[in-house]
Structure formats: C-alpha cells, structure tokens
C-alpha cells in the first residue's frame, strides 16, 4: 500500500493564501479575478495549465515573468502565514505505509511549504507536476509517483482536496480520500469531491487513520 498526499490544502493550509495572491496579481495585470474565482477554477491545477486556460479564455499573452511574480509574493506570504493542516503530522506518523507527495506545485514551492510547516522530514519522495507532460486532472503525475515508488496503481490511496486531483487519481486507477479541512473549502466542497469520484470525504486529519485502514 502506498499513500500519495497532495501538498496544498492537504499537508499545508496554503490554498486560501495562494488564491488571494493569484487574484491580486492577475487583477493588477488587467485580468480581474477574486480569490473565490481562483479557488473555483484553478485549485489543484498546475501553473502551466492555469496560464494556458487564462490565455485561451482572454485571448491574450500573459507576462513571461508571471510565475516569478506570483512566487515572489506567495513565498513571502508563506514565510509569515503558512501553517500545516491541523493534526496532519500525527495522522501521517500513525500510518505504517510508504508515502510520498504528488503536487501540482513546483518543486521549490513544495520544498518551501514543507520546510516552513515542519513536515519535510516526513517525506523522502516528492513529485511535482513539472516532471510530467500533463498536470491534474490527467493521471500522469500519480502514475509517475507510483512508478518511482515501485507501487501498483491499484495499491495506492491518494489524499486530495481538489476535484482535479480526485479525477486524476481515479484516471490512474487509484482510490481517493477527499479532504475538506483547508481554509479554502466552503460548505459545498465535500459534494464537489464526491461528484468528482472520491471514495470517501473527511473533514479532519484525525479521521485519516481510520479511513485509510478501512480502504487498505
């Protein structure tokens, strides 16, 4: 059994911070979005895919340094405001299975997030959407993680907070636990993950051990 954790919104409570920064900078360059707009459309999606969608929808070319602008503002925000998801360290340590991270974020952002929240020591294997051709909701990242961890997809359980992530894990032939304990998750988020195909949805990391054991 291999446990594959998304990072943003599952290990670290970063999505609300990221949506706020994305909305501020996109609005500044002439694409007015609110944080709620970003959360609804782009949570769980890689930066590359977000840019492609924005350019297609607005028939524009975004600044080549947009990623650097977003990272600079977001990383500064992380240093002061980023927190781990409550109870996640204890939950992970209670599970005796191999584990890894598979995130739509860049390796730099993942490493920073885990360092700031004190979770780096829990993960020797971290995989980023920058390492595969297609990000979530395609299955590429999850299959890449499973292959590198020498795990059969059917023996993997993914913990995800986004519909795109749930869809990608299912497309990879894996089971999925939806998590809705992040600050960005509204009252409708659990149903969104169920509709995407999550086997079960939990609100607290204290429920992770029992839920994984029931699926294992």
N, C-alpha and C positions, 0 to 999 in steps of 0.2 A: 504494500500500500504506500503510495506517495501522496503527500499533501502539497498542493500548489496554492500559494497565497498570492492574491493581488496585493499591491502595496497601498496605493492611495485609497483611503476610505475603508480599508480592511486592517492594515497594520498601523497606519498613521492617519490621523484625522485631518487630512490635507485638502480634501476636495472643495470645501467651502472657501478656504483661503485661495486656492488656485482659481476658482470661478470668479472670485472678486477681482483678482489681478488681471485675468484674461479680459474681463468686461471693461475694466478701466483702460487698458492699453488699446484694445480694439476700438473703443469709443473715441479715444484720443486720435487714432489714425483715420477716423471717418466711418467706422462701422459700429453704429450704436447698438450695443448688447448690454443687457442686465446680467447680473450674476445668475439669476434664475434661468435666463435664456441659455447661458453657457451650460449650466447644470443639466438642463433638459436635453440639449442637443449634443453635447460633446463629452460628458463624463464617461470615462473608460476608453475614449478614442485617442489614438496616437496623435502627436503634434503634426506629423506629416499628413495624416488623413484629415485632420481638422483644417489645415491650410488648404488642402485640395478642395474640400467642401465649401469653404468660405470663398475661395476664388471662383468656383463654379457658380455659386449662388449669387454672388455680387458682380460677376463678370469683371474681375479686377486682378491685379497682381499685387500681392502683399509685399511689404518691405523684406529684403533679403535678411535683414538683421532682426526680424520679428522674434525669432526664437531666443536670441540673445537678450532682447529687451524683456521678454517675459521671464526668462530665467533669472536675470539680474534682480528684478523686482520681487519675484517669488522667493528666491533663495534668501533674500534679506528678510522677507516676511517669515519664512520658516525659522530662521535663527531666533526670532523673538517670540513667535506664536505657536509653532508646531508642537503638537502633543501626540503621544501614542493613543491608539484606541484603548479605552479603559478595559483593563483585565486581559489584554492580549498576550502579554508575556507569560503570565501564569497559565493561560489556556494552552499556549504552544508547548510549554515545558511539561504539561500534563499528558501530552500525546506522544507515544513511543514510536512514531513513524518517521521515515525520512521526509524531509521538507525542502521546499525551495520557494523562491519568489518569481512570479511571471507578471511583469507590469508593462503598461503602455508607455510609461515614462522613460526618459533617457537614463543611462547608467549613472550619470552624475547626479541626477535628481534622486534616484533611488538610494544611492550611497549616502547622500546628504540627509535624506529623510530618516534612514535607519540609524545614522550616527547621532543626529540630534535627539532622537527619541530613545536612544539606548538599546536598540534592538539588533544592532549589527552582528553581535556575537551569536545570534540565533540562526543565522543563515550563511552557510558557506557557498551556496549556489544561488546566483541571482541572474535572471534572464530579462532582457529588455526587448520591446517591440522593434528597436533599432536593429536587432540581429536577424530579423526575418523580413520577407518580402511584403507581407500583408499583416496589418495590425488587427486587433479585435474589431469586429465580430468574426473575422476569419479564424480558423483553428491553428494557424501557423505557429504562433508563439507557444501555445500549450503543447503542441506536438514536438516542437524544438526542445522544450523543457523536459518532457517525458523521455525523449531520445537521449538527451545528455545525462539524465538521471537513471538510465537503463530501466525504465518502467514501461509496462504496457499501458496504453491509454485507459483501458477498462479497469485498471487497478489504481487509477488516480482520482482523488477528490479535490475539486477546486473550490476555494472560498473567494467569492466575488461580490462586489457591491453594485456593479453596473449591468444593465441589460446587454450591452455589447460584450462584456466579459462572459456572462452566462451563455449567450449564444455561441461564442467562440469555443467555450469549453464543451458544450454539447456537440458542436460540429466536430470536435476532436474525439468524440466518443467517451467523454468523461462524465462523472457525476458532479453535481454542483450544489453547494450550500450558499444560498444568498444571505448577505449580511446587510442589515439596515440600521446599524448603530452609529453611523457617522453623522456629523453635524449637518451635512448636506441633504440627508434623507428626510423627505416630508412624509406625511401620513399615507400617501399613495404609492410610496416607493416599493413596499413589500409586494403589492399586487403587480407592479411593473416587473419585478424579478420573477414572480410566479408565472406571469404570462410569457416571459422570455424562456421559461422552462426549468427554473431552479427546482430541485427535488424537494427542498425544504428551505424556509427562510427563518433566520434568527435575528433577534434584536440586541442580544448581549453576548459577549465573549464567554461569559460563564456557562452558556449553553453549548459551546462548541464541542467540548469533550464528549458529552452525551450524544450529540448529533453525529459526530464522526464515527463513534463506536456503533451507532445504530446502522450506519451505511456501510461500515467496513465488512 
